[in-house]
Amino acid sequence: MNLRTKVLMFGGIVGALLGVGAAYLYLRAAPIQVDEAGNERLPSVQPGDALKVTLGVLTAIRGIVGLSQPGE
């Protein structure tokens, strides 16, 4: 197995674990609503909150990419 494959596998596993952890924390924090039929629903996410999270993720990715550029 070459270095590229190892790094991609490591990144995939770390990303999956972070995603599951974020989903778990979201489920703990969000109030689950139950309708008359007994179906569970999560409250809708506001567009402003989704934008904040997206920008935060993009900033983190940019920081990771910056690790490969020495001296900047």
PQR file with spaces between the fields and no chain letter, atoms N, CA, C, O and H, PARSE charges and radii, in Angstrom:
ATOM       1  N    MET     1       0.853   -1.171    0.000 -0.4000 1.5000
ATOM       2  CA   MET     1       0.000    0.000    0.000 -0.0000 2.0000
ATOM       3  C    MET     1       0.900    1.236    0.000  0.5500 1.7000
ATOM       4  O    MET     1       1.806    1.351    0.825 -0.5500 1.4000
ATOM       5  N    ASN     2       0.645    2.154   -0.927 -0.4000 1.5000
ATOM       6  CA   ASN     2       1.506    3.336   -1.009 -0.0000 2.0000
ATOM       7  C    ASN     2       1.044    4.427   -0.040  0.5500 1.7000
ATOM       8  O    ASN     2      -0.017    4.320    0.575 -0.5500 1.4000
ATOM       9  H    ASN     2      -0.091    2.060   -1.597  0.4000 1.0000
ATOM      10  N    LEU     3       1.848    5.463    0.081 -0.4000 1.5000
ATOM      11  CA   LEU     3       1.584    6.537    1.043 -0.0000 2.0000
ATOM      12  C    LEU     3       0.268    7.254    0.759  0.5500 1.7000
ATOM      13  O    LEU     3      -0.472    7.592    1.682 -0.5500 1.4000
ATOM      14  H    LEU     3       2.710    5.550   -0.419  0.4000 1.0000
ATOM      15  N    ARG     4      -0.019    7.485   -0.513 -0.4000 1.5000
ATOM      16  CA   ARG     4      -1.252    8.194   -0.890 -0.0000 2.0000
ATOM      17  C    ARG     4      -2.484    7.422   -0.396  0.5500 1.7000
ATOM      18  O    ARG     4      -3.414    8.020    0.144 -0.5500 1.4000
ATOM      19  H    ARG     4       0.582    7.211   -1.264  0.4000 1.0000
ATOM      20  N    THR     5      -2.489    6.121   -0.579 -0.4000 1.5000
ATOM      21  CA   THR     5      -3.611    5.288   -0.145 -0.0000 2.0000
ATOM      22  C    THR     5      -3.746    5.315    1.372  0.5500 1.7000
ATOM      23  O    THR     5      -4.856    5.410    1.895 -0.5500 1.4000
ATOM      24  H    THR     5      -1.733    5.635   -1.018  0.4000 1.0000
ATOM      25  N    LYS     6      -2.624    5.232    2.080 -0.4000 1.5000
ATOM      26  CA   LYS     6      -2.659    5.265    3.543 -0.0000 2.0000
ATOM      27  C    LYS     6      -3.226    6.584    4.058  0.5500 1.7000
ATOM      28  O    LYS     6      -4.044    6.598    4.977 -0.5500 1.4000
ATOM      29  H    LYS     6      -1.722    5.154    1.655  0.4000 1.0000
ATOM      30  N    VAL     7      -2.786    7.693    3.460 -0.4000 1.5000
ATOM      31  CA   VAL     7      -3.268    9.004    3.904 -0.0000 2.0000
ATOM      32  C    VAL     7      -4.755    9.162    3.614  0.5500 1.7000
ATOM      33  O    VAL     7      -5.494    9.689    4.446 -0.5500 1.4000
ATOM      34  H    VAL     7      -2.121    7.681    2.714  0.4000 1.0000
ATOM      35  N    LEU     8      -5.202    8.714    2.442 -0.4000 1.5000
ATOM      36  CA   LEU     8      -6.622    8.808    2.106 -0.0000 2.0000
ATOM      37  C    LEU     8      -7.477    7.931    3.022  0.5500 1.7000
ATOM      38  O    LEU     8      -8.568    8.336    3.422 -0.5500 1.4000
ATOM      39  H    LEU     8      -4.602    8.286    1.767  0.4000 1.0000
ATOM      40  N    MET     9      -6.996    6.747    3.353 -0.4000 1.5000
ATOM      41  CA   MET     9      -7.746    5.874    4.264 -0.0000 2.0000
ATOM      42  C    MET     9      -7.815    6.487    5.654  0.5500 1.7000
ATOM      43  O    MET     9      -8.866    6.462    6.295 -0.5500 1.4000
ATOM      44  H    MET     9      -6.109    6.417    3.029  0.4000 1.0000
ATOM      45  N    PHE    10      -6.702    7.036    6.120 -0.4000 1.5000
ATOM      46  CA   PHE    10      -6.680    7.676    7.434 -0.0000 2.0000
ATOM      47  C    PHE    10      -7.642    8.862    7.466  0.5500 1.7000
ATOM      48  O    PHE    10      -8.407    9.021    8.417 -0.5500 1.4000
ATOM      49  H    PHE    10      -5.849    7.057    5.600  0.4000 1.0000
ATOM      50  N    GLY    11      -7.601    9.687    6.430 -0.4000 1.5000
ATOM      51  CA   GLY    11      -8.506   10.838    6.360 -0.0000 2.0000
ATOM      52  C    GLY    11      -9.962   10.420    6.304  0.5500 1.7000
ATOM      53  O    GLY    11     -10.814   11.058    6.923 -0.5500 1.4000
ATOM      54  H    GLY    11      -6.980    9.558    5.657  0.4000 1.0000
ATOM      55  N    GLY    12     -10.259    9.361    5.572 -0.4000 1.5000
ATOM      56  CA   GLY    12     -11.634    8.871    5.494 -0.0000 2.0000
ATOM      57  C    GLY    12     -12.143    8.367    6.828  0.5500 1.7000
ATOM      58  O    GLY    12     -13.282    8.636    7.207 -0.5500 1.4000
ATOM      59  H    GLY    12      -9.567    8.843    5.069  0.4000 1.0000
ATOM      60  N    ILE    13     -11.297    7.635    7.542 -0.4000 1.5000
ATOM      61  CA   ILE    13     -11.701    7.114    8.854 -0.0000 2.0000
ATOM      62  C    ILE    13     -11.892    8.247    9.848  0.5500 1.7000
ATOM      63  O    ILE    13     -12.881    8.269   10.580 -0.5500 1.4000
ATOM      64  H    ILE    13     -10.371    7.417    7.234  0.4000 1.0000
ATOM      65  N    VAL    14     -10.957    9.187    9.881 -0.4000 1.5000
ATOM      66  CA   VAL    14     -11.081   10.331   10.795 -0.0000 2.0000
ATOM      67  C    VAL    14     -12.321   11.154   10.452  0.5500 1.7000
ATOM      68  O    VAL    14     -13.050   11.580   11.347 -0.5500 1.4000
ATOM      69  H    VAL    14     -10.154    9.169    9.285  0.4000 1.0000
ATOM      70  N    GLY    15     -12.564   11.380    9.155 -0.4000 1.5000
ATOM      71  CA   GLY    15     -13.744   12.139    8.745 -0.0000 2.0000
ATOM      72  C    GLY    15     -15.036   11.445    9.134  0.5500 1.7000
ATOM      73  O    GLY    15     -15.985   12.097    9.570 -0.5500 1.4000
ATOM      74  H    GLY    15     -11.972   11.034    8.427  0.4000 1.0000
ATOM      75  N    ALA    16     -15.082   10.124    8.981 -0.4000 1.5000
ATOM      76  CA   ALA    16     -16.279    9.368    9.356 -0.0000 2.0000
ATOM      77  C    ALA    16     -16.518    9.450   10.862  0.5500 1.7000
ATOM      78  O    ALA    16     -17.651    9.634   11.306 -0.5500 1.4000
ATOM      79  H    ALA    16     -14.312    9.595    8.626  0.4000 1.0000
ATOM      80  N    LEU    17     -15.450    9.313   11.642 -0.4000 1.5000
ATOM      81  CA   LEU    17     -15.596    9.396   13.096 -0.0000 2.0000
ATOM      82  C    LEU    17     -16.043   10.789   13.537  0.5500 1.7000
ATOM      83  O    LEU    17     -16.885   10.924   14.425 -0.5500 1.4000
ATOM      84  H    LEU    17     -14.529    9.164   11.281  0.4000 1.0000
ATOM      85  N    LEU    18     -15.479   11.817   12.916 -0.4000 1.5000
ATOM      86  CA   LEU    18     -15.903   13.184   13.249 -0.0000 2.0000
ATOM      87  C    LEU    18     -17.364   13.413   12.860  0.5500 1.7000
ATOM      88  O    LEU    18     -18.107   14.066   13.593 -0.5500 1.4000
ATOM      89  H    LEU    18     -14.796   11.708   12.195  0.4000 1.0000
ATOM      90  N    GLY    19     -17.775   12.878   11.714 -0.4000 1.5000
ATOM      91  CA   GLY    19     -19.163   13.021   11.286 -0.0000 2.0000
ATOM      92  C    GLY    19     -20.138   12.336   12.224  0.5500 1.7000
ATOM      93  O    GLY    19     -21.181   12.900   12.554 -0.5500 1.4000
ATOM      94  H    GLY    19     -17.172   12.347   11.119  0.4000 1.0000
ATOM      95  N    VAL    20     -19.811   11.128   12.656 -0.4000 1.5000
ATOM      96  CA   VAL    20     -20.675   10.403   13.599 -0.0000 2.0000
ATOM      97  C    VAL    20     -20.718   11.141   14.935  0.5500 1.7000
ATOM      98  O    VAL    20     -21.774   11.248   15.558 -0.5500 1.4000
ATOM      99  H    VAL    20     -18.964   10.670   12.388  0.4000 1.0000
ATOM     100  N    GLY    21     -19.567   11.646   15.370 -0.4000 1.5000
ATOM     101  CA   GLY    21     -19.538   12.403   16.624 -0.0000 2.0000
ATOM     102  C    GLY    21     -20.366   13.677   16.544  0.5500 1.7000
ATOM     103  O    GLY    21     -21.073   14.017   17.493 -0.5500 1.4000
ATOM     104  H    GLY    21     -18.708   11.558   14.864  0.4000 1.0000
ATOM     105  N    ALA    22     -20.285   14.384   15.421 -0.4000 1.5000
ATOM     106  CA   ALA    22     -21.080   15.607   15.254 -0.0000 2.0000
ATOM     107  C    ALA    22     -22.573   15.279   15.227  0.5500 1.7000
ATOM     108  O    ALA    22     -23.378   16.002   15.815 -0.5500 1.4000
ATOM     109  H    ALA    22     -19.711   14.107   14.650  0.4000 1.0000
ATOM     110  N    ALA    23     -22.945   14.198   14.548 -0.4000 1.5000
ATOM     111  CA   ALA    23     -24.362   13.801   14.504 -0.0000 2.0000
ATOM     112  C    ALA    23     -24.860   13.427   15.895  0.5500 1.7000
ATOM     113  O    ALA    23     -25.983   13.770   16.264 -0.5500 1.4000
ATOM     114  H    ALA    23     -22.292   13.611   14.070  0.4000 1.0000
ATOM     115  N    TYR    24     -24.036   12.730   16.666 -0.4000 1.5000
ATOM     116  CA   TYR    24     -24.417   12.356   18.026 -0.0000 2.0000
ATOM     117  C    TYR    24     -24.640   13.600   18.892  0.5500 1.7000
ATOM     118  O    TYR    24     -25.628   13.688   19.621 -0.5500 1.4000
ATOM     119  H    TYR    24     -23.124   12.452   16.366  0.4000 1.0000
ATOM     120  N    LEU    25     -23.715   14.559   18.805 -0.4000 1.5000
ATOM     121  CA   LEU    25     -23.861   15.786   19.590 -0.0000 2.0000
ATOM     122  C    LEU    25     -25.082   16.582   19.164  0.5500 1.7000
ATOM     123  O    LEU    25     -25.775   17.160   20.001 -0.5500 1.4000
ATOM     124  H    LEU    25     -22.912   14.487   18.213  0.4000 1.0000
ATOM     125  N    TYR    26     -25.351   16.613   17.845 -0.4000 1.5000
ATOM     126  CA   TYR    26     -26.539   17.318   17.355 -0.0000 2.0000
ATOM     127  C    TYR    26     -27.815   16.666   17.889  0.5500 1.7000
ATOM     128  O    TYR    26     -28.741   17.362   18.307 -0.5500 1.4000
ATOM     129  H    TYR    26     -24.789   16.143   17.165  0.4000 1.0000
ATOM     130  N    LEU    27     -27.865   15.339   17.876 -0.4000 1.5000
ATOM     131  CA   LEU    27     -29.051   14.644   18.376 -0.0000 2.0000
ATOM     132  C    LEU    27     -29.242   14.864   19.872  0.5500 1.7000
ATOM     133  O    LEU    27     -30.377   14.925   20.346 -0.5500 1.4000
ATOM     134  H    LEU    27     -27.114   14.773   17.537  0.4000 1.0000
ATOM     135  N    ARG    28     -28.153   14.984   20.617 -0.4000 1.5000
ATOM     136  CA   ARG    28     -28.278   15.245   22.056 -0.0000 2.0000
ATOM     137  C    ARG    28     -28.792   16.650   22.332  0.5500 1.7000
ATOM     138  O    ARG    28     -29.512   16.870   23.305 -0.5500 1.4000
ATOM     139  H    ARG    28     -27.231   14.934   20.231  0.4000 1.0000
ATOM     140  N    ALA    29     -28.421   17.613   21.468 -0.4000 1.5000
ATOM     141  CA   ALA    29     -28.773   19.012   21.713 -0.0000 2.0000
ATOM     142  C    ALA    29     -30.132   19.392   21.136  0.5500 1.7000
ATOM     143  O    ALA    29     -30.807   20.262   21.685 -0.5500 1.4000
ATOM     144  H    ALA    29     -27.836   17.435   20.677  0.4000 1.0000
ATOM     145  N    ALA    30     -30.545   18.762   20.047 -0.4000 1.5000
ATOM     146  CA   ALA    30     -31.774   19.158   19.360 -0.0000 2.0000
ATOM     147  C    ALA    30     -32.992   18.484   20.005  0.5500 1.7000
ATOM     148  O    ALA    30     -32.973   17.283   20.275 -0.5500 1.4000
ATOM     149  H    ALA    30     -29.997   18.055   19.601  0.4000 1.0000
ATOM     150  N    PRO    31     -34.033   19.256   20.245 -0.5600 1.5000
ATOM     151  CA   PRO    31     -35.250   18.654   20.784  0.2800 2.0000
ATOM     152  C    PRO    31     -35.977   17.865   19.683  0.5500 1.7000
ATOM     153  O    PRO    31     -36.236   18.391   18.601 -0.5500 1.4000
ATOM     154  N    ILE    32     -36.294   16.619   19.969 -0.4000 1.5000
ATOM     155  CA   ILE    32     -37.000   15.777   18.996 -0.0000 2.0000
ATOM     156  C    ILE    32     -38.492   16.018   19.164  0.5500 1.7000
ATOM     157  O    ILE    32     -39.032   15.900   20.264 -0.5500 1.4000
ATOM     158  H    ILE    32     -36.084   16.192   20.848  0.4000 1.0000
ATOM     159  N    GLN    33     -39.151   16.358   18.063 -0.4000 1.5000
ATOM     160  CA   GLN    33     -40.580   16.635   18.077 -0.0000 2.0000
ATOM     161  C    GLN    33     -41.337   15.396   17.601  0.5500 1.7000
ATOM     162  O    GLN    33     -40.894   14.704   16.683 -0.5500 1.4000
ATOM     163  H    GLN    33     -38.712   16.454   17.169  0.4000 1.0000
ATOM     164  N    VAL    34     -42.474   15.122   18.227 -0.4000 1.5000
ATOM     165  CA   VAL    34     -43.307   13.979   17.847 -0.0000 2.0000
ATOM     166  C    VAL    34     -44.654   14.530   17.396  0.5500 1.7000
ATOM     167  O    VAL    34     -45.288   15.301   18.117 -0.5500 1.4000
ATOM     168  H    VAL    34     -42.833   15.684   18.973  0.4000 1.0000
ATOM     169  N    ASP    35     -45.092   14.130   16.195 -0.4000 1.5000
ATOM     170  CA   ASP    35     -46.389   14.604   15.701 -0.0000 2.0000
ATOM     171  C    ASP    35     -47.511   13.671   16.178  0.5500 1.7000
ATOM     172  O    ASP    35     -47.269   12.728   16.932 -0.5500 1.4000
ATOM     173  H    ASP    35     -44.577   13.504   15.609  0.4000 1.0000
ATOM     174  N    GLU    36     -48.732   13.947   15.728 -0.4000 1.5000
ATOM     175  CA   GLU    36     -49.897   13.189   16.180 -0.0000 2.0000
ATOM     176  C    GLU    36     -49.813   11.706   15.817  0.5500 1.7000
ATOM     177  O    GLU    36     -50.339   10.860   16.540 -0.5500 1.4000
ATOM     178  H    GLU    36     -48.928   14.713   15.115  0.4000 1.0000
ATOM     179  N    ALA    37     -49.159   11.389   14.707 -0.4000 1.5000
ATOM     180  CA   ALA    37     -49.052   10.003   14.261 -0.0000 2.0000
ATOM     181  C    ALA    37     -47.917    9.259   14.963  0.5500 1.7000
ATOM     182  O    ALA    37     -47.742    8.060   14.745 -0.5500 1.4000
ATOM     183  H    ALA    37     -48.732   12.076   14.119  0.4000 1.0000
ATOM     184  N    GLY    38     -47.152    9.944   15.793 -0.4000 1.5000
ATOM     185  CA   GLY    38     -46.058    9.318   16.512 -0.0000 2.0000
ATOM     186  C    GLY    38     -44.736    9.338   15.762  0.5500 1.7000
ATOM     187  O    GLY    38     -43.776    8.690   16.178 -0.5500 1.4000
ATOM     188  H    GLY    38     -47.294   10.918   15.970  0.4000 1.0000
ATOM     189  N    ASN    39     -44.679   10.078   14.656 -0.4000 1.5000
ATOM     190  CA   ASN    39     -43.437   10.186   13.888 -0.0000 2.0000
ATOM     191  C    ASN    39     -42.522   11.219   14.531  0.5500 1.7000
ATOM     192  O    ASN    39     -42.956   12.309   14.904 -0.5500 1.4000
ATOM     193  H    ASN    39     -45.460   10.604   14.318  0.4000 1.0000
ATOM     194  N    GLU    40     -41.253   10.858   14.651 -0.4000 1.5000
ATOM     195  CA   GLU    40     -40.271   11.777   15.233 -0.0000 2.0000
ATOM     196  C    GLU    40     -39.704   12.688   14.153  0.5500 1.7000
ATOM     197  O    GLU    40     -39.481   12.264   13.019 -0.5500 1.4000
ATOM     198  H    GLU    40     -40.901    9.973   14.348  0.4000 1.0000
ATOM     199  N    ARG    41     -39.469   13.964   14.525 -0.4000 1.5000
ATOM     200  CA   ARG    41     -38.879   14.942   13.611 -0.0000 2.0000
ATOM     201  C    ARG    41     -37.879   15.770   14.367  0.5500 1.7000
ATOM     202  O    ARG    41     -38.019   16.013   15.565 -0.5500 1.4000
ATOM     203  H    ARG    41     -39.650   14.309   15.447  0.4000 1.0000
ATOM     204  N    LEU    42     -36.860   16.201   13.645 -0.4000 1.5000
ATOM     205  CA   LEU    42     -35.921   17.176   14.193 -0.0000 2.0000
ATOM     206  C    LEU    42     -36.351   18.550   13.716  0.5500 1.7000
ATOM     207  O    LEU    42     -36.912   18.674   12.628 -0.5500 1.4000
ATOM     208  H    LEU    42     -36.746   16.004   12.671  0.4000 1.0000
ATOM     209  N    PRO    43     -36.098   19.589   14.509 -0.5600 1.5000
ATOM     210  CA   PRO    43     -36.439   20.928   14.043  0.2800 2.0000
ATOM     211  C    PRO    43     -35.602   21.289   12.816  0.5500 1.7000
ATOM     212  O    PRO    43     -34.475   20.818   12.662 -0.5500 1.4000
ATOM     213  N    SER    44     -36.159   22.118   11.955 -0.4000 1.5000
ATOM     214  CA   SER    44     -35.424   22.501   10.746 -0.0000 2.0000
ATOM     215  C    SER    44     -34.244   23.397   11.117  0.5500 1.7000
ATOM     216  O    SER    44     -34.299   24.166   12.076 -0.5500 1.4000
ATOM     217  H    SER    44     -37.075   22.500   12.079  0.4000 1.0000
ATOM     218  N    VAL    45     -33.190   23.276   10.340 -0.4000 1.5000
ATOM     219  CA   VAL    45     -31.975   24.068   10.562 -0.0000 2.0000
ATOM     220  C    VAL    45     -32.142   25.390    9.828  0.5500 1.7000
ATOM     221  O    VAL    45     -32.529   25.415    8.659 -0.5500 1.4000
ATOM     222  H    VAL    45     -33.144   22.651    9.561  0.4000 1.0000
ATOM     223  N    GLN    46     -31.852   26.475   10.510 -0.4000 1.5000
ATOM     224  CA   GLN    46     -31.968   27.797    9.912 -0.0000 2.0000
ATOM     225  C    GLN    46     -30.837   28.001    8.895  0.5500 1.7000
ATOM     226  O    GLN    46     -29.715   27.552    9.128 -0.5500 1.4000
ATOM     227  H    GLN    46     -31.538   26.455   11.460  0.4000 1.0000
ATOM     228  N    PRO    47     -31.116   28.666    7.780 -0.5600 1.5000
ATOM     229  CA   PRO    47     -30.079   28.874    6.758  0.2800 2.0000
ATOM     230  C    PRO    47     -28.835   29.585    7.290  0.5500 1.7000
ATOM     231  O    PRO    47     -27.721   29.260    6.882 -0.5500 1.4000
ATOM     232  N    GLY    48     -29.007   30.531    8.176 -0.4000 1.5000
ATOM     233  CA   GLY    48     -27.858   31.245    8.744 -0.0000 2.0000
ATOM     234  C    GLY    48     -26.954   30.313    9.546  0.5500 1.7000
ATOM     235  O    GLY    48     -25.729   30.422    9.490 -0.5500 1.4000
ATOM     236  H    GLY    48     -29.913   30.796    8.508  0.4000 1.0000
ATOM     237  N    ASP    49     -27.571   29.396   10.292 -0.4000 1.5000
ATOM     238  CA   ASP    49     -26.778   28.432   11.057 -0.0000 2.0000
ATOM     239  C    ASP    49     -26.046   27.470   10.130  0.5500 1.7000
ATOM     240  O    ASP    49     -24.890   27.130   10.379 -0.5500 1.4000
ATOM     241  H    ASP    49     -28.566   29.308   10.337  0.4000 1.0000
ATOM     242  N    ALA    50     -26.707   27.030    9.070 -0.4000 1.5000
ATOM     243  CA   ALA    50     -26.062   26.134    8.104 -0.0000 2.0000
ATOM     244  C    ALA    50     -24.886   26.841    7.426  0.5500 1.7000
ATOM     245  O    ALA    50     -23.852   26.221    7.178 -0.5500 1.4000
ATOM     246  H    ALA    50     -27.647   27.306    8.869  0.4000 1.0000
ATOM     247  N    LEU    51     -25.038   28.115    7.132 -0.4000 1.5000
ATOM     248  CA   LEU    51     -23.964   28.885    6.507 -0.0000 2.0000
ATOM     249  C    LEU    51     -22.774   29.027    7.447  0.5500 1.7000
ATOM     250  O    LEU    51     -21.626   28.927    7.014 -0.5500 1.4000
ATOM     251  H    LEU    51     -25.879   28.618    7.334  0.4000 1.0000
ATOM     252  N    LYS    52     -23.041   29.260    8.736 -0.4000 1.5000
ATOM     253  CA   LYS    52     -21.954   29.373    9.711 -0.0000 2.0000
ATOM     254  C    LYS    52     -21.163   28.074    9.807  0.5500 1.7000
ATOM     255  O    LYS    52     -19.933   28.091    9.846 -0.5500 1.4000
ATOM     256  H    LYS    52     -23.974   29.341    9.088  0.4000 1.0000
ATOM     257  N    VAL    53     -21.871   26.949    9.843 -0.4000 1.5000
ATOM     258  CA   VAL    53     -21.195   25.662    9.935 -0.0000 2.0000
ATOM     259  C    VAL    53     -20.381   25.392    8.670  0.5500 1.7000
ATOM     260  O    VAL    53     -19.246   24.920    8.746 -0.5500 1.4000
ATOM     261  H    VAL    53     -22.870   26.935    9.811  0.4000 1.0000
ATOM     262  N    THR    54     -20.961   25.692    7.513 -0.4000 1.5000
ATOM     263  CA   THR    54     -20.259   25.471    6.246 -0.0000 2.0000
ATOM     264  C    THR    54     -18.988   26.303    6.172  0.5500 1.7000
ATOM     265  O    THR    54     -17.941   25.801    5.763 -0.5500 1.4000
ATOM     266  H    THR    54     -21.882   26.075    7.452  0.4000 1.0000
ATOM     267  N    LEU    55     -19.068   27.568    6.565 -0.4000 1.5000
ATOM     268  CA   LEU    55     -17.879   28.419    6.543 -0.0000 2.0000
ATOM     269  C    LEU    55     -16.825   27.938    7.540  0.5500 1.7000
ATOM     270  O    LEU    55     -15.627   28.028    7.274 -0.5500 1.4000
ATOM     271  H    LEU    55     -19.918   27.976    6.897  0.4000 1.0000
ATOM     272  N    GLY    56     -17.266   27.436    8.669 -0.4000 1.5000
ATOM     273  CA   GLY    56     -16.327   26.892    9.647 -0.0000 2.0000
ATOM     274  C    GLY    56     -15.598   25.669    9.112  0.5500 1.7000
ATOM     275  O    GLY    56     -14.392   25.525    9.311 -0.5500 1.4000
ATOM     276  H    GLY    56     -18.240   27.363    8.886  0.4000 1.0000
ATOM     277  N    VAL    57     -16.324   24.792    8.435 -0.4000 1.5000
ATOM     278  CA   VAL    57     -15.702   23.600    7.851 -0.0000 2.0000
ATOM     279  C    VAL    57     -14.726   23.990    6.755  0.5500 1.7000
ATOM     280  O    VAL    57     -13.626   23.444    6.677 -0.5500 1.4000
ATOM     281  H    VAL    57     -17.303   24.909    8.273  0.4000 1.0000
ATOM     282  N    LEU    58     -15.123   24.934    5.906 -0.4000 1.5000
ATOM     283  CA   LEU    58     -14.220   25.380    4.840 -0.0000 2.0000
ATOM     284  C    LEU    58     -12.961   26.032    5.410  0.5500 1.7000
ATOM     285  O    LEU    58     -11.873   25.853    4.863 -0.5500 1.4000
ATOM     286  H    LEU    58     -16.017   25.377    5.970  0.4000 1.0000
ATOM     287  N    THR    59     -13.095   26.779    6.492 -0.4000 1.5000
ATOM     288  CA   THR    59     -11.939   27.393    7.144 -0.0000 2.0000
ATOM     289  C    THR    59     -11.005   26.319    7.698  0.5500 1.7000
ATOM     290  O    THR    59      -9.785   26.436    7.591 -0.5500 1.4000
ATOM     291  H    THR    59     -13.979   26.924    6.937  0.4000 1.0000
ATOM     292  N    ALA    60     -11.585   25.271    8.292 -0.4000 1.5000
ATOM     293  CA   ALA    60     -10.758   24.177    8.816 -0.0000 2.0000
ATOM     294  C    ALA    60     -10.032   23.457    7.685  0.5500 1.7000
ATOM     295  O    ALA    60      -8.860   23.109    7.831 -0.5500 1.4000
ATOM     296  H    ALA    60     -12.576   25.176    8.379  0.4000 1.0000
ATOM     297  N    ILE    61     -10.697   23.231    6.576 -0.4000 1.5000
ATOM     298  CA   ILE    61     -10.063   22.570    5.428 -0.0000 2.0000
ATOM     299  C    ILE    61      -8.926   23.442    4.894  0.5500 1.7000
ATOM     300  O    ILE    61      -7.854   22.939    4.555 -0.5500 1.4000
ATOM     301  H    ILE    61     -11.649   23.513    6.457  0.4000 1.0000
ATOM     302  N    ARG    62      -9.167   24.743    4.823 -0.4000 1.5000
ATOM     303  CA   ARG    62      -8.119   25.650    4.355 -0.0000 2.0000
ATOM     304  C    ARG    62      -6.908   25.609    5.284  0.5500 1.7000
ATOM     305  O    ARG    62      -5.769   25.676    4.820 -0.5500 1.4000
ATOM     306  H    ARG    62     -10.037   25.152    5.098  0.4000 1.0000
ATOM     307  N    GLY    63      -7.140   25.501    6.572 -0.4000 1.5000
ATOM     308  CA   GLY    63      -6.042   25.389    7.531 -0.0000 2.0000
ATOM     309  C    GLY    63      -5.271   24.095    7.356  0.5500 1.7000
ATOM     310  O    GLY    63      -4.046   24.083    7.479 -0.5500 1.4000
ATOM     311  H    GLY    63      -8.065   25.446    6.949  0.4000 1.0000
ATOM     312  N    ILE    64      -5.974   22.999    7.068 -0.4000 1.5000
ATOM     313  CA   ILE    64      -5.304   21.714    6.839 -0.0000 2.0000
ATOM     314  C    ILE    64      -4.455   21.780    5.580  0.5500 1.7000
ATOM     315  O    ILE    64      -3.328   21.285    5.570 -0.5500 1.4000
ATOM     316  H    ILE    64      -6.969   23.009    6.967  0.4000 1.0000
ATOM     317  N    VAL    65      -4.976   22.381    4.522 -0.4000 1.5000
ATOM     318  CA   VAL    65      -4.215   22.527    3.282 -0.0000 2.0000
ATOM     319  C    VAL    65      -2.985   23.385    3.539  0.5500 1.7000
ATOM     320  O    VAL    65      -1.924   23.126    2.971 -0.5500 1.4000
ATOM     321  H    VAL    65      -5.892   22.782    4.530  0.4000 1.0000
ATOM     322  N    GLY    66      -3.107   24.390    4.377 -0.4000 1.5000
ATOM     323  CA   GLY    66      -1.986   25.269    4.682 -0.0000 2.0000
ATOM     324  C    GLY    66      -0.854   24.567    5.417  0.5500 1.7000
ATOM     325  O    GLY    66       0.276   25.055    5.412 -0.5500 1.4000
ATOM     326  H    GLY    66      -3.969   24.601    4.838  0.4000 1.0000
ATOM     327  N    LEU    67      -1.138   23.427    6.053 -0.4000 1.5000
ATOM     328  CA   LEU    67      -0.091   22.686    6.736 -0.0000 2.0000
ATOM     329  C    LEU    67       0.961   22.168    5.770  0.5500 1.7000
ATOM     330  O    LEU    67       2.116   21.973    6.148 -0.5500 1.4000
ATOM     331  H    LEU    67      -2.056   23.031    6.057  0.4000 1.0000
ATOM     332  N    SER    68       0.564   21.944    4.526 -0.4000 1.5000
ATOM     333  CA   SER    68       1.507   21.387    3.559 -0.0000 2.0000
ATOM     334  C    SER    68       2.386   22.454    2.900  0.5500 1.7000
ATOM     335  O    SER    68       3.262   22.126    2.099 -0.5500 1.4000
ATOM     336  H    SER    68      -0.375   22.102    4.219  0.4000 1.0000
ATOM     337  N    GLN    69       2.159   23.711    3.228 -0.4000 1.5000
ATOM     338  CA   GLN    69       2.926   24.795    2.623 -0.0000 2.0000
ATOM     339  C    GLN    69       3.820   25.430    3.680  0.5500 1.7000
ATOM     340  O    GLN    69       3.362   26.288    4.434 -0.5500 1.4000
ATOM     341  H    GLN    69       1.447   23.977    3.879  0.4000 1.0000
ATOM     342  N    PRO    70       5.092   25.024    3.750 -0.5600 1.5000
ATOM     343  CA   PRO    70       5.986   25.543    4.796  0.2800 2.0000
ATOM     344  C    PRO    70       6.307   27.026    4.603  0.5500 1.7000
ATOM     345  O    PRO    70       6.406   27.517    3.479 -0.5500 1.4000
ATOM     346  N    GLY    71       6.465   27.716    5.715 -0.4000 1.5000
ATOM     347  CA   GLY    71       6.896   29.100    5.666 -0.0000 2.0000
ATOM     348  C    GLY    71       5.790   30.121    5.431  0.5500 1.7000
ATOM     349  O    GLY    71       6.080   31.300    5.229 -0.5500 1.4000
ATOM     350  H    GLY    71       6.384   27.317    6.629  0.4000 1.0000
ATOM     351  N    GLU    72       4.548   29.700    5.452 -0.4000 1.5000
ATOM     352  CA   GLU    72       3.463   30.672    5.244 -0.0000 2.0000
ATOM     353  C    GLU    72       2.648   30.828    6.484  0.5500 1.7000
ATOM     354  O    GLU    72       1.691   31.602    6.500 -0.5500 1.4000
ATOM     355  H    GLU    72       4.313   28.742    5.616  0.4000 1.0000
